[in-house]
Amino acid sequence: MAKKIRIMPTLLIMVTTAVALFGGWTLYERNFVKQPVERILKQHAEITQYDVQWYPDALQVKLKSKDGTNISSLIERVSDELQQNSNGKK
């Protein structure tokens, strides 16, 4: 004998699972990936503007700095801090 599947509980479970999965990923990405990078960039007074592009295997950061800033030194410091605070690929 085949049991009849009840539609409402099944849909409710599917929707709850989808919300937990994608909502959890969004919270993780915002709180543990993007905010730490932005916090590191905001710590440097020399940086006046920045743009961060996220890719599956890379991070691209575009910086604008104050006049007279030693760019190579700034990039090296920011890169070192980002690597120290990353827990994933290096």
C-alpha positions in Angstrom: 0.0 0.0 0.0 1.3 3.4 -1.0 1.1 6.1 1.6 -0.3 9.5 0.5 2.2 12.3 0.9 0.8 15.4 2.5 1.6 18.4 0.5 1.6 21.2 3.1 4.1 19.7 5.6 6.4 18.7 2.7 6.4 22.2 1.3 6.8 23.7 4.7 9.9 21.5 5.3 11.4 22.4 1.9 10.9 26.1 2.4 12.3 26.0 5.9 15.3 24.1 4.7 15.9 26.5 1.9 15.7 29.6 4.1 18.1 28.0 6.7 20.6 27.0 4.0 20.7 30.2 2.0 20.1 32.6 4.9 22.9 30.9 6.9 25.2 31.3 3.9 24.3 34.9 3.5 25.0 35.6 7.2 28.3 33.7 7.1 29.4 35.6 4.0 28.5 39.0 5.4 29.8 38.5 9.0 32.9 36.4 8.5 34.1 37.2 5.0 33.1 40.7 3.8 33.0 42.6 7.1 36.6 41.6 8.2 38.0 42.8 4.8 36.2 46.1 5.0 37.3 46.5 8.7 40.9 46.0 7.7 40.6 48.5 4.8 38.9 51.1 7.1 41.8 50.9 9.6 44.2 52.5 7.2 43.9 56.3 7.2 45.7 56.6 3.9 42.9 54.8 2.1 40.3 57.3 1.0 38.2 55.0 -1.2 38.0 51.3 -1.9 36.1 48.8 -4.0 36.1 45.1 -3.3 35.1 42.5 -6.0 34.5 39.0 -4.8 35.2 36.0 -7.1 35.0 32.3 -6.3 38.7 31.9 -6.1 40.0 35.4 -5.7 39.5 38.8 -4.2 40.1 42.0 -6.1 40.6 45.2 -4.1 40.8 48.7 -5.8 42.2 51.4 -3.6 42.4 55.2 -3.8 44.8 56.8 -1.4 45.8 60.2 -0.2 48.4 62.1 -2.2 52.0 61.3 -1.1 51.2 57.9 0.2 53.7 55.2 -0.5 51.5 52.8 -2.5 53.8 49.8 -2.4 54.1 49.9 1.4 50.4 50.4 1.8 49.6 47.4 -0.5 52.1 45.2 1.3 50.6 46.1 4.7 47.0 45.5 3.6 47.9 42.3 1.9 49.7 41.0 4.9 46.8 41.8 7.2 44.3 40.2 4.9 46.4 37.0 4.7 46.8 36.9 8.5 43.1 37.2 9.0 42.1 34.7 6.3 41.3 31.1 7.3 40.8 29.8 3.8 43.0 29.7 0.7 46.2 31.7 0.6 
